[in-house]
Amino acid sequence: MEKPTLTVLYSKDYITEQVKRLGEEISRDYAQEEVLLVGVLKGSFLFFADLVREITSQVVVDFVRLASYGSDTQSSGIVEMRKDLEEPIKGRNVIIVEDIVDSGFTLQSLYNRLLLRDPKSLKICTLIDKKARREVDIDADYTGITMEDGFIVGYGLDFDEKYRNLPDIYLVEGV
């Protein structure tokens, strides 16, 4: 396979600005309350770490890991929970932190599962909201960057488990 062409789409500085803005919005909304941030592994780990440092409210962190089945480019809508939360969420303010909302299948599945656990509030924060490929009706409450379409890597986002370490977000061509 040929090496794909990577073109910078969002610079590290631009990403930092968006993460800072999201942290300010969450801090404002939960100024006097504790919030449990739920990071969706693996892709959200860099965004999650940077976001946590930007929030001034009391924060508790936990993680889930999900797997969706289908082809490399399209989800089947079947989602398996590989790692569940360790923290109870009943009666708590919870924000799911996702790297990218694409088809929405995985996020909708997680949202509905967590809603059954009776949180006080349940919101979604995403770094990237990719509208063009949305197949279910789910929207983020906090959005860093909205884009239409394109395959991207960097800042935690991967292609075949590679490129997560890149500081910028790149558009991938030739795959």
C-alpha positions in Angstrom: 0.0 0.0 0.0 1.2 3.5 -0.9 1.8 6.0 1.9 -1.2 8.4 2.1 -0.8 12.1 1.5 -1.4 14.2 4.6 -2.4 17.9 4.4 -2.7 20.0 7.5 -6.4 20.8 8.0 -6.4 22.2 11.5 -3.2 23.4 13.2 -2.2 22.6 16.7 -2.7 26.3 17.6 -6.3 26.3 16.2 -7.1 23.0 18.0 -5.7 24.5 21.3 -8.0 27.6 20.9 -11.1 25.3 20.4 -10.2 23.1 23.4 -9.8 26.2 25.5 -13.2 27.6 24.4 -14.8 24.2 25.2 -13.2 24.2 28.6 -14.6 27.7 29.3 -18.1 26.7 28.2 -18.1 23.6 30.4 -16.7 25.6 33.3 -19.4 28.2 32.9 -22.2 25.6 32.7 -20.9 23.7 35.8 -19.4 26.5 37.8 -20.8 25.3 41.1 -21.2 21.6 40.3 -19.0 18.6 39.9 -18.9 17.0 36.4 -17.9 13.5 35.5 -16.1 13.4 32.1 -16.3 10.1 30.3 -13.5 9.8 27.7 -14.2 7.4 24.8 -11.0 5.5 24.1 -8.8 5.4 22.2 -9.3 8.4 20.0 -10.3 11.0 22.5 -7.2 10.6 24.9 -5.3 13.6 23.7 -8.3 15.9 23.4 -9.6 14.5 26.8 -6.4 15.3 28.6 -6.2 18.8 27.2 -9.8 19.5 27.9 -9.6 18.4 31.5 -6.8 20.9 32.1 -9.0 23.7 30.7 -12.0 23.1 33.0 -12.0 25.0 36.3 -15.1 23.2 37.8 -14.6 20.1 40.0 -13.9 17.3 37.6 -13.9 13.5 38.0 -12.7 11.4 35.0 -13.5 7.9 33.7 -13.2 6.1 30.4 -15.1 3.7 28.2 -13.9 1.7 25.2 -16.3 0.7 22.5 -16.0 -1.3 19.3 -18.3 -1.0 16.3 -18.4 -3.5 13.6 -18.6 -3.1 9.9 -16.2 -2.2 7.0 -13.3 0.1 7.5 -15.3 3.0 6.2 -18.8 2.3 7.5 -20.3 1.2 10.8 -22.8 -1.5 11.0 -24.5 0.1 13.9 -23.6 -2.8 16.2 -21.6 -1.5 19.2 -19.8 -3.6 21.8 -18.7 -2.1 25.2 -15.1 -3.3 25.7 -14.4 -1.3 28.9 -17.2 0.0 31.0 -17.2 2.9 33.5 -15.8 2.3 37.0 -17.6 5.4 38.5 -21.3 5.2 39.2 -23.2 7.9 37.3 -26.7 7.9 39.0 -27.6 11.4 40.0 -24.4 13.0 38.5 -23.6 15.5 35.8 -21.9 13.5 33.0 -20.3 14.6 29.8 -19.2 12.1 27.2 -16.0 13.3 25.6 -15.5 12.0 22.0 -12.8 12.8 19.5 -15.2 12.7 16.4 -18.9 12.2 15.8 -19.2 10.6 12.3 -22.1 8.3 11.6 -23.2 8.7 15.2 -23.9 5.0 15.8 -21.3 4.5 18.5 -22.1 7.7 20.3 -25.9 7.1 20.2 -25.4 3.6 21.6 -23.2 4.9 24.4 -25.5 7.8 25.2 -28.6 5.5 25.4 -26.7 3.1 27.6 -25.6 5.8 30.0 -29.1 7.4 30.1 -30.5 4.2 31.5 -28.2 4.7 34.5 -30.1 7.7 35.6 -27.6 10.6 35.5 -28.6 14.0 36.7 -27.6 15.4 33.3 -26.0 13.7 30.3 -24.2 15.8 27.6 -21.9 15.3 24.7 -18.6 17.1 23.9 -16.8 16.4 20.7 -13.7 17.9 19.2 -14.8 17.2 15.6 -18.4 17.0 14.4 -18.5 15.6 10.9 -22.0 16.3 9.6 -21.9 14.7 6.1 -21.8 11.1 7.3 -24.4 11.3 10.1 -26.8 8.4 10.0 -28.6 8.8 13.3 -30.1 11.8 15.0 -27.6 12.8 17.6 -25.9 16.1 18.2 -23.1 17.3 20.6 -23.8 19.9 23.2 -20.3 21.1 23.0 -18.5 21.1 19.6 -14.9 22.2 18.9 -14.8 22.0 15.1 -17.5 21.3 12.6 -16.5 19.9 9.2 -18.5 18.4 6.3 -16.5 15.4 5.2 -13.0 13.9 4.7 -10.9 11.3 6.4 -8.7 12.9 9.1 -5.8 11.8 11.4 -3.7 13.4 14.1 -4.3 14.6 17.6 -5.5 11.2 18.7 -7.3 10.3 15.5 -5.8 7.3 13.7 -5.6 5.4 10.5 -5.0 1.7 11.2 -3.7 2.8 14.7 -1.1 5.1 13.1 -0.8 9.0 13.2 -2.4 9.5 16.6 0.8 11.3 17.8 0.7 14.1 15.2 0.1 17.5 16.9 -2.1 18.9 14.0 -5.1 17.3 12.3 -4.5 16.3 8.7 -6.7 15.4 5.8 -5.8 12.0 4.4 -5.8 11.4 0.7 -4.8 8.4 -1.3 -6.3 5.7 1.0 
